Amino acid sequence: MVLNYIWIAFFLIAFVVGLIRLIFLGDAEVFPNMVSATFDMAKTGFEISLGLTGVLTLWLGLMKIGEAGGMIRILAKLIGPLFHRLFPEVPAGHPVFGSILMNFSANMLGLDNAATPLGLKAMEELQELNPTPETASNAQIMFLVLNTSGLTLIPISIMTYRAELGAANPADIFIPILLTTFFSTMAGLIAVSLYQRINLFHPVVLAYLGGLSLFIAGIIWYFATLDSGAINRVSTIVGNLILFTIIAAFIGLAWRKGINVYDTFIEGAKEGFQVAVKIIPYLVAVLVAIGVFRACGALDYIQNGLAAFFGSLGVDTRFVAALPTALMKPLSGSGARGLMVDLMQAEGADSFAGRLVSTIQGATDTTFYILAVYFGSVNIRNTRYAVTCGLIADFAAIISGIFIAYLFFG
């Protein structure tokens, strides 16, 4: 229901803003721009879905091999004690735990192309356990919110953009992103746990979360000893080495069990095209709404209003330049990426705003995109409180990102 109201609001607000600009400001281009945005974003939604087809085919085929070879069951057992308490409705030892772990691992390594098909596979498996197919289950909401919170250990793509835009030290945002994304993930986890009354103080949960905290602290310490070039090299090598090691392990275990690996891959890969086609209407619906909201100028008005508000309070307003990206990120990953690049081109990759926008862009994922794609892939219509908890995680990333940027970059 929440997504329904937000989707309607995008169009109605855009219509009202467009009328005001046309009647009072004489802007004759506003409605042509809005209509053009609907066509452009519809095309973009289709192209994104089409582009996902190959990746989905590859990774759903590999996941099928992992299931047949037993690797998914091994992963599920490793993380089972924690997931059993975060996903109490899922039977202990269920293969979906392995799929969820694989999805989280790909996200942590910044491997978005691998994370999406793995996430869709996990969502399909959770849907098989869902007693009300059109309504998101507690487990599906927990999984989606942890995805939208965007826990990232190695932000390869952000460092690459910064290098291309002339940053003297492209990796100087590594630790700020790591800290920001950790706070975002914890906020999302706590929000969902409160809704679902999950006990986060259980000794098993505390042990896993404490271990993760120590692991992140160790990564921060290690990368703090490296220069920017070494950080880029190590993160790229480690991320891709881990990914290909997993692929080799999947294939090796299946081969050892005497399974026809090729036929198993083909069987799983056939699902990729079906899933890609299924998500097209959901993705187009969300992107078109975002497009008209952006084309009418509403986002600019929000930014200017925030700048005036914080300025009147005597607050340093340097962070306001990064807010359009922060506000766009939950709505559109490509839109937020474009705003980030525009800002760094205008003010410099090494400016305060350039570093802050990089931190926020790398710290969370695209809430509405993930919601549309993941829930759309299994025909979920009632998303319950998923949007609310996802936006709480996004808000935590914005607030913590701003404070951390001032701490690290002045």
VEXVEX-363126 format. One record per residue (C-alpha): residue in three letters; x negated, y, z. Coordinates in steps of 0.5 Angstrom, whole numbers, padded with zeros to 4 digits, always signed. Each point is the difference from the previous one (the first is absolute). Example, Ala and Ser with C-alpha at 12.3 -4.5 7.8 and 13.67 -1.06 7.14 Angstrom:
// VEXVEX-363126
ALA-0025-0009+0016;SER-0002+0007-0002;
END
This chain:
// VEXVEX-363126
MET+0000+0000+0000;VAL-0006+0005+0002;LEU-0003-0001-0007;ASN+0007+0001-0003;TYR+0001+0007+0003;ILE-0007+0002-0001;TRP+0001-0002-0008;ILE+0006+0004+0000;ALA-0003+0006+0004;PHE-0006+0001-0005;PHE+0005+0001-0006;LEU+0005+0004+0004;ILE-0006+0005+0002;ALA-0003+0000-0006;PHE+0006+0002-0004;VAL+0002+0006+0006;VAL-0008+0002-0001;GLY+0001+0000-0007;LEU+0006+0004+0000;ILE-0003+0005+0004;ARG-0006+0001-0004;LEU+0004+0001-0006;ILE+0005+0005+0002;PHE-0004+0004+0005;LEU-0007-0001-0003;GLY+0002+0000-0007;ASP-0004-0007-0001;ALA+0003-0003-0007;GLU-0005-0005+0000;VAL+0001-0004+0007;PHE+0006-0004-0002;PRO-0004-0002-0007;ASN-0005-0002+0005;MET+0004-0004+0004;VAL+0003-0004-0005;SER-0007-0001-0004;ALA-0002-0003+0007;THR+0006-0005+0000;PHE-0003-0003-0007;ASP-0007+0001+0002;MET+0001-0004+0007;ALA+0004-0005-0003;LYS-0005-0002-0005;THR-0005+0000+0005;GLY+0004-0005+0005;PHE+0000-0004-0006;GLU-0007+0000-0002;ILE-0002-0001+0007;SER+0004-0006+0000;LEU-0003-0002-0006;GLY-0007+0001+0002;LEU+0002-0004+0006;THR+0002-0006-0004;GLY-0007-0003-0002;VAL-0003+0001+0008;LEU+0006-0003+0002;THR-0001-0006-0004;LEU-0007-0001+0002;TRP+0001+0001+0007;LEU+0007-0004+0001;GLY-0004-0006-0004;LEU-0006+0000+0005;MET+0005+0000+0006;LYS+0003-0006-0003;ILE-0007-0003+0000;GLY-0001+0002+0007;GLU+0007-0003+0002;ALA-0002-0007-0003;GLY-0007+0000+0002;GLY+0002+0002+0008;MET-0004+0006+0000;ILE+0006+0004+0002;ARG+0002-0005+0006;ILE-0007+0001+0002;LEU+0000+0008+0000;ALA+0007-0001+0003;LYS-0002-0004+0006;LEU-0006+0005+0001;ILE+0005+0006+0001;GLY+0006-0004+0002;PRO+0000+0002+0008;LEU+0000+0007-0002;PHE+0005+0000-0005;HIS+0004-0005+0004;ARG+0001+0006+0005;LEU+0001+0005-0006;PHE+0005-0004-0004;PRO+0003-0004+0005;GLU+0006-0002-0005;VAL-0005-0003-0004;PRO-0002-0008+0001;ALA-0006-0001+0003;GLY-0005-0002-0005;HIS+0004+0002-0006;PRO-0004+0001-0006;VAL+0002+0007-0001;PHE-0005+0002+0006;GLY-0005-0001-0005;SER+0003+0004-0005;ILE+0001+0006+0004;LEU-0008-0001+0003;MET-0002+0000-0007;ASN+0004+0006-0002;PHE-0003+0004+0006;SER-0007-0002-0001;ALA+0001+0003-0008;ASN+0002+0006+0003;MET-0005+0001+0005;LEU-0005-0001-0005;GLY+0003+0005-0005;LEU+0002-0005-0005;ASP+0007+0003-0002;ASN+0001-0004-0006;ALA-0001-0007+0004;ALA+0004+0003+0006;THR+0006+0001-0004;PRO+0001-0007-0003;LEU-0002-0003+0007;GLY+0005+0004+0003;LEU+0006-0002-0005;LYS-0002-0007+0001;ALA+0001+0001+0008;MET+0006+0004-0001;GLU+0004-0006-0004;GLU-0002-0005+0005;LEU+0003+0004+0006;GLN+0006+0001-0004;GLU+0001-0007+0000;LEU+0000+0000+0007;ASN+0005+0006+0000;PRO+0007-0002+0002;THR+0003+0006-0003;PRO-0003+0001-0007;GLU+0002+0007-0001;THR-0002+0003+0007;ALA-0008+0000+0002;SER-0001-0005+0005;ASN-0005+0003+0006;ALA-0006-0004-0003;GLN+0001+0003-0006;ILE+0000+0007+0003;MET-0006-0001+0004;PHE-0004-0003-0006;LEU+0002+0006-0004;VAL-0001+0005+0005;LEU-0007-0003+0002;ASN-0001+0001-0008;THR+0002+0007+0000;SER-0004+0002+0006;GLY-0006-0002-0005;LEU-0005-0002+0004;THR-0007+0001-0004;LEU-0007-0002+0002;ILE-0003+0001-0006;PRO+0003+0006-0004;ILE-0004-0001-0007;SER+0005+0004-0004;ILE+0000+0006+0004;MET-0008+0000+0000;THR+0000-0001-0008;TYR+0005+0006-0001;ARG-0005+0004+0005;ALA-0006-0002-0004;GLU+0003+0002-0007;LEU+0002+0007+0003;GLY-0007+0002+0002;ALA+0000-0002+0008;ALA-0007+0001+0002;ASN+0002-0006+0005;PRO+0006-0004-0003;ALA+0000-0005+0006;ASP+0000+0006+0006;ILE+0008-0002+0000;PHE-0002-0007+0002;ILE+0001+0000+0007;PRO+0005+0005+0001;ILE+0005-0004-0005;LEU-0002-0006+0004;LEU+0002+0003+0007;THR+0006+0003-0004;THR+0003-0006-0003;PHE-0001-0004+0007;PHE+0004+0005+0004;SER+0006+0000-0006;THR+0000-0008+0000;MET+0001+0000+0008;ALA+0005+0006-0001;GLY+0004-0005-0005;LEU-0001-0006+0004;ILE+0002+0003+0007;ALA+0006+0003-0004;VAL+0003-0006-0002;SER-0002-0004+0006;LEU+0005+0005+0004;TYR+0005-0001-0005;GLN+0000-0008+0000;ARG-0002+0000+0008;ILE-0007-0003-0002;ASN-0005-0001+0006;LEU-0006+0003-0002;PHE-0003-0001+0007;HIS+0000-0007+0000;PRO-0007-0003+0001;VAL-0001-0003-0007;VAL+0002+0006-0004;LEU-0004+0004+0005;ALA-0006-0004-0002;TYR+0001+0000-0007;LEU+0001+0008+0000;GLY-0006+0001+0004;GLY-0004-0005-0004;LEU+0002+0004-0006;SER-0002+0007+0003;LEU-0007-0003+0002;PHE+0000-0002-0007;ILE+0001+0007-0003;ALA-0004+0003+0005;GLY-0006-0004-0002;ILE+0001+0001-0007;ILE+0000+0008+0001;TRP-0006-0001+0004;TYR-0003-0004-0006;PHE+0002+0005-0005;ALA-0002+0006+0004;THR-0008-0003-0001;LEU+0001+0000-0008;ASP-0001+0006-0005;SER+0006+0001-0005;GLY-0004-0004-0005;ALA+0000-0006+0004;ILE+0007+0001+0003;ASN+0002+0000-0007;ARG-0004-0006-0002;VAL+0001-0004+0006;SER+0008+0001+0000;THR+0001-0002-0007;ILE-0005-0006+0000;VAL+0004-0003+0007;GLY+0007+0002-0003;ASN-0001-0004-0006;LEU-0004-0006+0002;ILE+0005-0001+0006;LEU+0005+0000-0006;PHE-0003-0005-0004;THR-0002-0004+0005;ILE+0007-0001+0002;ILE+0002-0002-0007;ALA-0006-0005+0000;ALA+0003-0003+0006;PHE+0007-0001-0003;ILE-0003-0003-0006;GLY-0005-0004+0004;LEU+0005-0003+0005;ALA+0005-0002-0005;TRP-0005-0003-0005;ARG-0002-0004+0006;LYS+0007-0003+0002;GLY+0000-0002-0007;ILE+0005+0005-0003;ASN+0001+0002-0007;VAL-0002+0007+0002;TYR+0001+0003-0007;ASP+0007-0003-0001;THR+0001+0003+0007;PHE-0002+0007-0002;ILE+0005+0000-0006;GLU+0006-0002+0005;GLY-0002+0006+0005;ALA-0001+0005-0006;LYS+0006-0001-0003;GLU+0003+0003+0006;GLY-0004+0007-0002;PHE+0004+0002-0006;GLN+0007-0001+0004;VAL-0002+0004+0006;ALA-0003+0006-0004;VAL+0007+0000-0004;LYS+0004+0000+0006;ILE-0003+0006+0003;ILE+0001+0004-0006;PRO+0007+0003+0002;TYR-0002+0001+0008;LEU-0007+0004-0002;VAL+0003+0004-0006;ALA+0006+0002+0005;VAL-0005+0003+0005;LEU-0005+0003-0005;VAL+0005+0004-0003;ALA+0003+0003+0006;ILE-0007+0002+0002;GLY-0001+0003-0007;VAL+0006+0005+0001;PHE-0002+0002+0007;ARG-0007+0002-0002;ALA+0002+0003-0007;CYS+0005+0005+0003;GLY-0005+0003+0005;ALA+0002-0003+0006;LEU-0006-0002+0002;ASP-0004+0007-0001;TYR+0005+0003+0004;ILE-0001-0005+0006;GLN-0007+0001+0000;ASN+0001+0008+0000;GLY+0004+0000+0006;LEU-0004-0005+0004;ALA-0006+0005-0002;ALA+0004+0006+0003;PHE+0002-0004+0006;PHE-0006-0002+0002;GLY-0003+0007-0002;SER+0005+0003+0005;LEU-0003-0004+0006;GLY-0007+0002-0001;VAL-0002-0007-0002;ASP-0005-0001-0005;THR+0003-0002-0007;ARG-0005-0003-0004;PHE+0003-0007+0001;VAL+0007+0003-0003;ALA-0004-0001-0007;ALA+0000-0007+0001;LEU+0007-0001+0002;PRO+0003-0001-0007;THR-0004-0006-0001;ALA+0002-0002+0007;LEU+0008+0001-0001;MET-0001-0003-0007;LYS-0004-0007+0002;PRO+0006-0003+0003;LEU+0004+0001-0006;SER-0005-0001-0006;GLY-0007-0003+0000;SER-0001+0003-0007;GLY+0003+0007+0002;ALA-0004+0000+0006;ARG-0007-0002-0004;GLY+0002+0006-0005;LEU+0001+0005+0006;MET-0007-0002+0003;VAL-0004+0000-0006;ASP+0003+0007-0002;LEU-0002+0003+0007;MET-0007-0003+0000;GLN-0001+0003-0007;ALA+0003+0007+0003;GLU-0003+0000+0006;GLY-0006-0005+0000;ALA-0001-0007+0002;ASP-0004+0002+0006;SER+0005+0006+0002;PHE+0003-0001+0007;ALA+0007-0001-0004;GLY-0004-0005-0005;ARG-0002-0004+0005;LEU+0006+0000+0004;VAL+0005-0002-0006;SER-0005-0006-0001;THR+0001-0002+0007;ILE+0007+0000+0000;GLN+0001-0003-0007;GLY-0005-0006+0002;ALA+0004-0001+0007;THR+0007-0002-0002;ASP+0003-0004-0006;THR+0006+0003-0004;THR+0006-0002+0004;PHE+0006+0001-0005;TYR-0004-0003-0005;ILE-0001-0006+0004;LEU+0007-0001+0003;ALA+0003+0001-0008;VAL-0005-0005-0002;TYR+0000-0005+0006;PHE+0007+0000+0001;GLY+0002+0001-0007;SER-0004-0007-0002;VAL+0005-0004+0005;ASN+0006+0004-0001;ILE+0001+0003+0007;ARG+0005+0006+0000;ASN+0000+0002+0007;THR-0006+0002+0003;ARG+0002+0001+0007;TYR-0005+0004+0004;ALA-0006-0002-0005;VAL-0001+0007-0003;THR+0001+0004+0007;CYS-0006-0005+0003;GLY-0004+0001-0007;LEU+0000+0008+0001;ILE-0002+0000+0007;ALA-0006-0004-0002;ASP-0001+0006-0005;PHE+0001+0005+0004;ALA-0005-0003+0005;ALA-0005+0000-0005;ILE+0001+0007-0002;ILE+0000+0003+0007;SER-0006-0004+0002;GLY-0004+0001-0007;ILE+0001+0007+0001;PHE-0003+0000+0007;ILE-0006-0005-0002;ALA-0001+0005-0006;TYR-0001+0006+0005;LEU-0005-0005+0004;PHE-0004-0002-0005;PHE+0000+0006-0005;GLY+0001+0006+0004;
END
